[in-house]
Amino acid sequence: MNYLITALLVVLTLQSCDKSNEIAITEEDENFVLSSVYGTISHSFDYKESKVSKIFMVLEEMTLEKEIIYNQDNHIEYSINTYEFDDLSVWVDTTFVEYQENLIHRTTTQKYIENFKINEYLQYDQENRLISVRQERILNTTYNLIYNFIYDQENNVTRLDIPNFQYNLFEYDDKVNPYTQIDLDTKIILGEWTLMNVLSKNNTIAETIIDDSTGATIENFEFAYQYNDANLPINRTEEFEITTFYEY
């Protein structure tokens, strides 16, 4: 459950600045486009001139539509986030984006709840890979979460540190990550970067969650994939036979 809880923390809250987090694929496969992912957290993408224009997400009783607005430099200016619930209520918030040297430096989400705001401050390494996010949640009081990422030479995140809480260790296959051709800025707006699979070159096959204070293992996950002829996953099965499907 900690895996899902970590994801939910950012679900409610990446034109790439560099292609260092992409991988080389064969010429016949270079134009694949991820259209939808169906699983515990399902989402689909609308594209306009090769850039993601809308993201649709479904999580139990909630549907979320993110409409991404670009400026004249093809940088994300803001996104309009519309939440619809089974009880027919509709909430809207907005996420504004600030850049420094063509990299997203900060996002600010003004939530639908009065006086509730989420700021995220992002840092990158020399290869323009996302290495740290500080999430500042403001509602009456301020609560901070910090995420630190460590990569291997294959551009896969091998470790995620959440100080004073837990750290996660990851292992990967050697196949194509379906998120490869979605740029980093859109992945940040997607808000699913804590799942790691969206940031990495390959697909996660194992994850271990460890308590930061005791060093004790909290949970272990293993993932099995089926691939198409282009070495892209078409589904992923995890514990309790939960299956995620990928469509292109």
QUINOR-V140556 format. One record per pair of residues at least 12 apart in sequence whose ideal C-beta (glycine too) atoms are under 8 Angstrom apart, sorted by the first residue. I is the first residue (numbers start at 1). J is the second residue. D is the distance in whole Angstrom. If there is no record, write none. Layout:
i->I j->J d->D
i->I j->J d->D
This chain:
i->2 j->166 d->7
i->2 j->209 d->6
i->2 j->218 d->6
i->2 j->219 d->6
i->3 j->207 d->7
i->3 j->209 d->7
i->3 j->219 d->7
i->3 j->221 d->7
i->4 j->40 d->6
i->6 j->162 d->7
i->6 j->194 d->5
i->7 j->41 d->6
i->7 j->192 d->7
i->7 j->194 d->6
i->7 j->195 d->6
i->8 j->59 d->8
i->9 j->135 d->7
i->9 j->145 d->7
i->9 j->194 d->7
i->10 j->135 d->7
i->10 j->191 d->4
i->10 j->192 d->7
i->10 j->193 d->7
i->10 j->194 d->5
i->11 j->41 d->7
i->11 j->57 d->7
i->11 j->59 d->7
i->11 j->64 d->8
i->11 j->191 d->5
i->11 j->192 d->7
i->12 j->111 d->8
i->12 j->118 d->8
i->12 j->191 d->8
i->13 j->95 d->7
i->13 j->107 d->8
i->13 j->109 d->5
i->13 j->118 d->5
i->13 j->120 d->7
i->13 j->135 d->7
i->13 j->191 d->5
i->14 j->104 d->7
i->14 j->130 d->7
i->14 j->182 d->7
i->14 j->183 d->6
i->14 j->184 d->3
i->14 j->185 d->4
i->14 j->186 d->5
i->14 j->187 d->3
i->14 j->188 d->4
i->14 j->189 d->7
i->14 j->190 d->7
i->14 j->193 d->7
i->15 j->51 d->7
i->15 j->74 d->5
i->15 j->75 d->7
i->15 j->183 d->5
i->15 j->185 d->6
i->16 j->183 d->4
i->16 j->184 d->5
i->16 j->185 d->7
i->17 j->102 d->5
i->17 j->103 d->5
i->17 j->128 d->5
i->17 j->184 d->7
i->17 j->185 d->8
i->18 j->127 d->7
i->18 j->128 d->4
i->20 j->127 d->4
i->20 j->128 d->6
i->20 j->129 d->6
i->20 j->155 d->7
i->21 j->127 d->8
i->21 j->128 d->7
i->21 j->129 d->6
i->21 j->155 d->5
i->21 j->184 d->6
i->21 j->199 d->7
i->21 j->201 d->7
i->22 j->180 d->6
i->22 j->181 d->7
i->22 j->201 d->8
i->23 j->155 d->7
i->23 j->176 d->7
i->23 j->177 d->7
i->23 j->180 d->6
i->23 j->201 d->5
i->23 j->202 d->8
i->25 j->176 d->6
i->25 j->180 d->8
i->25 j->230 d->8
i->26 j->230 d->8
i->28 j->230 d->8
i->29 j->176 d->7
i->29 j->230 d->4
i->29 j->231 d->8
i->29 j->232 d->8
i->32 j->176 d->8
i->32 j->178 d->8
i->32 j->181 d->7
i->32 j->230 d->6
i->32 j->232 d->6
i->32 j->248 d->5
i->33 j->47 d->7
i->33 j->181 d->7
i->33 j->248 d->6
i->34 j->178 d->5
i->34 j->179 d->6
i->34 j->181 d->7
i->34 j->182 d->6
i->34 j->246 d->7
i->34 j->247 d->8
i->34 j->248 d->6
i->35 j->247 d->5
i->35 j->248 d->6
i->36 j->246 d->8
i->36 j->247 d->5
i->37 j->178 d->8
i->37 j->244 d->6
i->37 j->245 d->7
i->37 j->246 d->6
i->37 j->247 d->8
i->38 j->244 d->7
i->38 j->245 d->5
i->38 j->247 d->8
i->39 j->236 d->8
i->39 j->242 d->7
i->39 j->243 d->7
i->39 j->244 d->3
i->39 j->245 d->7
i->40 j->242 d->6
i->40 j->244 d->7
i->41 j->57 d->7
i->41 j->58 d->8
i->41 j->59 d->6
i->41 j->192 d->7
i->42 j->57 d->7
i->42 j->58 d->4
i->42 j->59 d->8
i->43 j->55 d->6
i->43 j->56 d->6
i->43 j->57 d->4
i->43 j->58 d->7
i->43 j->190 d->7
i->43 j->192 d->8
i->44 j->56 d->5
i->45 j->182 d->7
i->51 j->68 d->8
i->51 j->70 d->7
i->51 j->74 d->7
i->51 j->183 d->8
i->51 j->186 d->8
i->52 j->68 d->6
i->52 j->182 d->6
i->52 j->183 d->8
i->52 j->186 d->5
i->53 j->67 d->7
i->53 j->68 d->6
i->54 j->66 d->7
i->54 j->67 d->5
i->54 j->68 d->7
i->55 j->68 d->7
i->55 j->186 d->8
i->55 j->189 d->7
i->55 j->190 d->6
i->61 j->85 d->6
i->61 j->86 d->4
i->61 j->87 d->8
i->62 j->83 d->6
i->62 j->84 d->7
i->62 j->85 d->6
i->62 j->86 d->8
i->63 j->83 d->7
i->63 j->84 d->5
i->63 j->85 d->8
i->64 j->81 d->6
i->64 j->82 d->7
i->64 j->83 d->5
i->64 j->84 d->8
i->65 j->81 d->7
i->65 j->82 d->5
i->65 j->84 d->8
i->66 j->79 d->5
i->66 j->80 d->7
i->66 j->81 d->5
i->66 j->189 d->6
i->66 j->190 d->8
i->67 j->79 d->6
i->67 j->80 d->5
i->67 j->82 d->8
i->68 j->186 d->7
i->68 j->189 d->6
i->75 j->97 d->7
i->75 j->99 d->6
i->75 j->102 d->8
i->75 j->185 d->7
i->76 j->97 d->5
i->76 j->104 d->7
i->76 j->185 d->5
i->76 j->186 d->8
i->76 j->189 d->6
i->77 j->96 d->8
i->77 j->97 d->6
i->78 j->94 d->6
i->78 j->95 d->6
i->78 j->96 d->5
i->78 j->97 d->6
i->79 j->94 d->7
i->79 j->95 d->5
i->79 j->97 d->8
i->79 j->189 d->5
i->80 j->92 d->7
i->80 j->94 d->6
i->81 j->93 d->5
i->81 j->94 d->7
i->81 j->95 d->6
i->81 j->109 d->8
i->83 j->112 d->7
i->91 j->112 d->4
i->92 j->112 d->6
i->93 j->109 d->6
i->93 j->110 d->6
i->93 j->111 d->5
i->93 j->112 d->5
i->94 j->109 d->7
i->94 j->110 d->6
i->95 j->107 d->6
i->95 j->108 d->7
i->95 j->109 d->4
i->95 j->189 d->7
i->96 j->108 d->5
i->96 j->109 d->8
i->96 j->110 d->8
i->97 j->185 d->8
i->97 j->189 d->8
i->103 j->122 d->7
i->103 j->124 d->6
i->103 j->128 d->6
i->104 j->122 d->6
i->104 j->184 d->8
i->104 j->185 d->6
i->104 j->188 d->6
i->105 j->121 d->7
i->105 j->122 d->6
i->106 j->119 d->7
i->106 j->120 d->7
i->106 j->121 d->5
i->106 j->122 d->7
i->107 j->119 d->7
i->107 j->120 d->5
i->107 j->122 d->8
i->107 j->188 d->7
i->107 j->189 d->8
i->108 j->120 d->8
i->113 j->139 d->7
i->115 j->138 d->8
i->115 j->139 d->6
i->115 j->140 d->7
i->116 j->137 d->8
i->116 j->138 d->7
i->116 j->139 d->4
i->117 j->137 d->8
i->117 j->138 d->5
i->117 j->139 d->8
i->118 j->135 d->7
i->118 j->136 d->7
i->118 j->137 d->5
i->118 j->138 d->7
i->119 j->135 d->8
i->119 j->136 d->4
i->119 j->138 d->7
i->120 j->133 d->6
i->120 j->134 d->7
i->120 j->135 d->5
i->120 j->136 d->7
i->120 j->188 d->8
i->121 j->133 d->7
i->121 j->134 d->5
i->121 j->136 d->7
i->122 j->188 d->7
i->125 j->151 d->8
i->127 j->155 d->8
i->128 j->184 d->8
i->129 j->149 d->8
i->129 j->151 d->6
i->129 j->155 d->7
i->129 j->199 d->8
i->130 j->149 d->6
i->130 j->184 d->7
i->130 j->188 d->7
i->130 j->193 d->7
i->130 j->199 d->6
i->131 j->148 d->7
i->131 j->149 d->5
i->131 j->150 d->8
i->131 j->151 d->8
i->132 j->146 d->7
i->132 j->147 d->7
i->132 j->148 d->5
i->132 j->149 d->7
i->133 j->146 d->7
i->133 j->147 d->5
i->133 j->193 d->7
i->134 j->146 d->5
i->135 j->147 d->7
i->145 j->162 d->7
i->145 j->165 d->8
i->146 j->161 d->8
i->146 j->162 d->7
i->146 j->163 d->5
i->147 j->160 d->6
i->147 j->161 d->7
i->147 j->162 d->6
i->147 j->193 d->8
i->147 j->194 d->6
i->148 j->160 d->7
i->148 j->161 d->4
i->148 j->162 d->8
i->148 j->163 d->7
i->149 j->161 d->8
i->149 j->196 d->8
i->149 j->199 d->7
i->151 j->200 d->8
i->154 j->172 d->7
i->154 j->201 d->6
i->154 j->202 d->7
i->155 j->200 d->7
i->155 j->201 d->4
i->156 j->170 d->7
i->156 j->172 d->5
i->156 j->200 d->4
i->156 j->201 d->5
i->156 j->202 d->6
i->157 j->170 d->6
i->157 j->196 d->5
i->157 j->199 d->5
i->157 j->200 d->5
i->158 j->170 d->6
i->158 j->171 d->8
i->160 j->194 d->7
i->160 j->196 d->6
i->161 j->212 d->8
i->162 j->212 d->7
i->163 j->212 d->7
i->164 j->212 d->6
i->164 j->213 d->8
i->165 j->212 d->6
i->166 j->209 d->6
i->166 j->210 d->6
i->166 j->211 d->6
i->166 j->212 d->5
i->166 j->218 d->6
i->167 j->209 d->8
i->167 j->210 d->5
i->167 j->212 d->6
i->168 j->196 d->7
i->168 j->207 d->6
i->168 j->208 d->7
i->168 j->209 d->5
i->168 j->210 d->7
i->169 j->207 d->7
i->169 j->208 d->5
i->169 j->210 d->7
i->170 j->196 d->6
i->170 j->200 d->8
i->170 j->204 d->5
i->170 j->206 d->7
i->170 j->207 d->5
i->171 j->204 d->7
i->171 j->205 d->5
i->171 j->206 d->4
i->171 j->207 d->8
i->172 j->200 d->6
i->172 j->201 d->8
i->172 j->202 d->4
i->172 j->203 d->6
i->172 j->204 d->6
i->172 j->205 d->6
i->173 j->202 d->5
i->173 j->203 d->5
i->173 j->205 d->5
i->173 j->225 d->7
i->174 j->202 d->6
i->175 j->202 d->6
i->175 j->203 d->6
i->175 j->225 d->7
i->175 j->227 d->6
i->175 j->231 d->5
i->175 j->232 d->7
i->175 j->233 d->7
i->176 j->202 d->8
i->176 j->203 d->8
i->176 j->230 d->7
i->176 j->231 d->5
i->176 j->232 d->5
i->176 j->233 d->8
i->177 j->197 d->7
i->177 j->198 d->8
i->177 j->200 d->6
i->177 j->201 d->6
i->177 j->202 d->6
i->177 j->203 d->6
i->178 j->203 d->8
i->178 j->232 d->6
i->178 j->233 d->6
i->178 j->246 d->5
i->178 j->248 d->7
i->179 j->197 d->7
i->179 j->198 d->4
i->180 j->201 d->7
i->182 j->198 d->8
i->184 j->199 d->8
i->187 j->199 d->7
i->203 j->223 d->7
i->203 j->225 d->6
i->203 j->233 d->6
i->203 j->236 d->7
i->204 j->223 d->6
i->205 j->222 d->7
i->205 j->223 d->5
i->205 j->224 d->8
i->205 j->225 d->8
i->206 j->220 d->7
i->206 j->221 d->7
i->206 j->222 d->5
i->206 j->223 d->7
i->207 j->220 d->7
i->207 j->221 d->4
i->207 j->223 d->8
i->208 j->220 d->5
i->208 j->221 d->8
i->209 j->221 d->8
i->221 j->238 d->6
i->221 j->239 d->6
i->222 j->238 d->7
i->222 j->239 d->7
i->223 j->236 d->5
i->223 j->237 d->7
i->223 j->238 d->5
i->224 j->236 d->7
i->224 j->237 d->5
i->224 j->238 d->8
i->225 j->237 d->8
i->232 j->246 d->7
i->232 j->248 d->7
i->233 j->246 d->5
i->234 j->246 d->6
